[in-house]
Amino acid sequence: MSKENKERKILSSRAALATMGAAICVLAFTSHGKAQQVLYQEGFNTDGSGTRYTVDGGGVLEVNQIDPSLAQLGPVYWARSSDVSFVGVPGATPARRALFTWHHTIDPSTVTISPQFGTLFDATVNWLTKGKTNLRVLYSADASSPAGPGDQYLIDRLTAKGATITSDPAVAGGINTPLPAATDFDLVLKTSGGDSGLPSRYTSFHVPMLIYNAADLDDELVSSIGQSAQSLEIPAINIKTNHPAAGGLTGSVPLITGGPAPFDTIGDFLPENSVVLAEYGRTNAFVVNSLDLANQLISNTIPSIKATNTITAADIADTTTGSWPLDNPPPGTPTDTYVLVGRGQIQVTTPGKYSFALGLDDGGRLRIDRDKNGLSAADTVITVDSTGGFRNTIADVDFAAAGTYDFEWVMFDAGGDAGSEVSVALAAGGGGIEPIDSSAWEVLGTDNPTSPVRLSGPITVVSYSPTVPTVVETHPFIVLLEEGSAGGLVLSGGPFIGFEGSAFWAGSGMNKGGDTWPLPASGDRTLTLNPINVAGKTNVQITMAVAGTFLDFEQSNGSRGSSDYLEMVIDPDGSGPLDFQRLMFFTAPSGSLKYFDDRTTHPGNPTRLGLRFQDVTYNVPPGATDMVIQIRGITTFWNEIVAFDNIRVTAGAAASAPTISIAKGSTGPVITFTGSLQRSDKLPATSWTDVAATSPYTVPAGSATAFFRAKN
C-alpha cells in the first residue's frame, strides 16, 4: 500500500507562533485501525490471470500493430500496465502551439477586421516559429482553394511575408496518408474548415501549430472541445500579458466590427502551464446551468418569480417530450431558464429494491426520504449536474418496508427545450436498463393502482424564474503552449501516478482492434476476481484506487457496451449463474463534460478522475457470502484511458481519524488533539517520539523547531 493511502497529513498555520522564535508544525496522521479487517487485496503487481482472476477480452496492441485507418497514436489495451509500452498520454508538447478563436467563414467583405488583429496574428506566428522567415506552411485543407474567406485572410498575411502554403497530403490521399517529414515544414495551420476525419493528426507532429478547429482541440490535446461557428459579437479583445506573441499590443485591442461573426471557440479546460494571451467578454443573460444555481433559486438566495401547480404524474414537458406522452406544462410562464421543484409522497406497497429513472433536459436530481427524518442531501438518489439534451439516469432504491416516503424532484433548464420525468420499474429487483418504455417501466403517477411503487396523491410543483441582470463572462481568445523542452504540456498529459506497487490494470481504446483483438460478445471487456468469502462479516466495504485521463470521454447510457464507462458489479453470494448488480459506475457527466466521475452511483459526493489514483469506497449490501467482483469497461480512443488498482475488501468499523490544531497561547503554542501526540525535529522523519501529554498541550518556552502529529 502506498504511503499516500496510509497517511493523511494536514499542515497547520505557523503564523500564530511568532513569539516562540521557532517554527512549530502540526500534522494529522491516520493509520489503519485494528477494528477494520482486511479480507482481500489485489494489487496487480504480478500476473494473476487464470489464477487470482479471469480476464475476458484482455490484450495489448501497440501502435505498429493497429490498423492505421483507426488513427490511434498510442497503444490500445485491457491489461496490466507492465505489459504496455506506456500507459498515459505523452505529456510534453512536441512543438509550440497556439489556439485561436477564429473561423474559416469570417468574411472581411461583411465585417471589418482591425489592423491591430493583423499585427497580433503576425506576432503570434512569429513566436510560434521562433522568428523564421519564408515559412513553409502545412495547411489542413486544400491550399489551392482555401476553406473560406476567413482562411484566405490569414493565408494572405502569411504569403505577404514570403510563406509557401502546401495542402496536407491527406486532403487528397485520405486518412491513411502518412504525415510528411517534420523537417519539411515550419508551421501547421489547422483550420475549422479542415477534414474532421483527421482529429488527432498533428498531436505528435514536431512542427509548431496554429489551430482554430473547436471539435478537434481535445484530440490534438491542446484544450477541451470548444464550440463551433458560434455567432458572436467581439468588437475588441483584451491582451492579458506582456508576451512576445502580443507584438507589443497591450490592453484593449479592436477586433471585428460590423455585427456578429462565426467563431470556433476554445474549450474551458486548458493544459497546465498554458498562457492566455488574449481574452474576450461575452454579455450573457443569467443562465441556470448547475444544481448549485438551482439550489440558490430554491432557497431565495437568487431572486425569482415563482408559480405553483399540482400534477398527478411526474412528467413535465416544455417542448421536450421524453419517454412518456403526459407532458404536463410547467406552472406559470417561466422564463427561458428556470428551476422546477416537485414534492410529494411515494406509496410503496411491496418492500424491495426498485429501479428509478430520472429523465432530464437539462439537469436535476431526485431525493427520497427513505429514513423518514426529513429530506436532505443524504437522501439523494440521482444527480445530473450538467446540461444536455433529454437523457435518462438510472439508480436502484431499496425500500425496507411498505409505506409512504417523501420525495423531491428538481429540474433546471439552461435555455431552449426543457423537460423532466421520473420513471419507476414495474418489478422489484433493481438493475433496470434502457429503453424507458412500458415493457419494464411506467411513469411515477397516481393512475397506477396495481403498481408496487406509485404516487400517493398529487405532486406540488413550483417554478422559479430568475430575475437577475445580465453578466459579462470572459473567455480565452488566444492560448499559447510552449514546446516540451520549455515546460509545455498537452491536455491530460503525463503518466498515471500514485498507484500501489509496481503495476496496475488499465484500458484504452477498448473497442478497437477488429479481428486482431475482438470485443467479447457482451460488448465490453471484463476482469472477474475469484470469489471472496465475506460470510458473517459486518460493514463489508470495497475500496478501489481509480484513475483516468480527462479530455475526450463520451457519456454512456448505462447499458453494456455503450461508450465510455468503467463499472464495478458484484454478485453477493456467487452461487449458481452469476447475478451481478452495479456497485460503482464511472462515465462522462454529459456531452460537454468529458472527464469521468461516479455521480450515477455516488450522487452526493462524486469522485472526478485524473491521472493520480484516488480511493473510492462503496458499501456491500448486508448478507453477502462468497462475493464475486467484476470490473467492466469500454473506451473508444487511444487517449481515453481508465485504470484501477489496489482493490481491497474490508469488514468491521474503520478507525476514526485523529484531529489536531494549533493556536497561540499566553505562554506558548497550544496544541489540541485527539488520539496520541508525537514529535519529530525534522521532516521527513526517521522516527517519532511519543509526547506524554493530554490535550490541550502547551509547547514549552524556548523549544526549537519541531513537528507534531496526532495518531490513532
Buried (B, 14 or more C-beta within 10 A) or exposed (E): BBEBBEBEBBEBEBEBBEEBEBEBBBBBBBEBEEEBBEBBEBBBBEBBEEEEBBBBBBBBBBEEEBBEEBBBBBBBBBBBBEBBEEBBBBBBBBBBBBBBBBBBBBBBEEBBBBEBBBBBBBBBBBBBBEEBEEBBBBBBBBBEEBBBBBBBBBBEBBEEEEBEBBBBEBBEEEBEBEBBEBEEBBBBBBBBBBBEEBBBBBBBBBBBBBBBBBBBBBBBBBBBBBBBBBEBBBBBBBBBEEBBBBBEBEEEBBBBBBEEBBBBBBBEBBBBEBBBBBBBBBEEEBBBBBBEBBBBBBEEEBEBBBBEBEBBBBBBBBEBBBBBEBBBEBBBEBBBBBBBBBBBBBBBEEBBBBBBBBBBBBBBBBBBBBEEEEBEEEBBBBBBBBBBEBBBBBBBBEBEEEBBBBBBBBBBBBBBBBBBBBBBBBEBEBBBBBEBEEEBBBBBBBEBEEBBBBBBEBBBBBBBBBEBEEEEEEBBBBBBBBBBEEEBBBBBBBEBEBBBEEBBBBBBBBBBBEEEBEBBEEBBBBBBBBBBBBEEBEBBBBBBBBBBBBBBBBBBBBEBBBBBBBBBBBBBBBEEEBBBBBBBBBBBBBBBBBBBBBBBBBBBEBBBBBBEBBBBBBEBEEEBBBBBBBBBBBBBBBBBBBBBBBBBBBBBEBBEBBEBBBEBBEEBBBBBBBBBBBBBEEEEBEEBEEBEBEBEBEBEEEBEEBBBBBBB
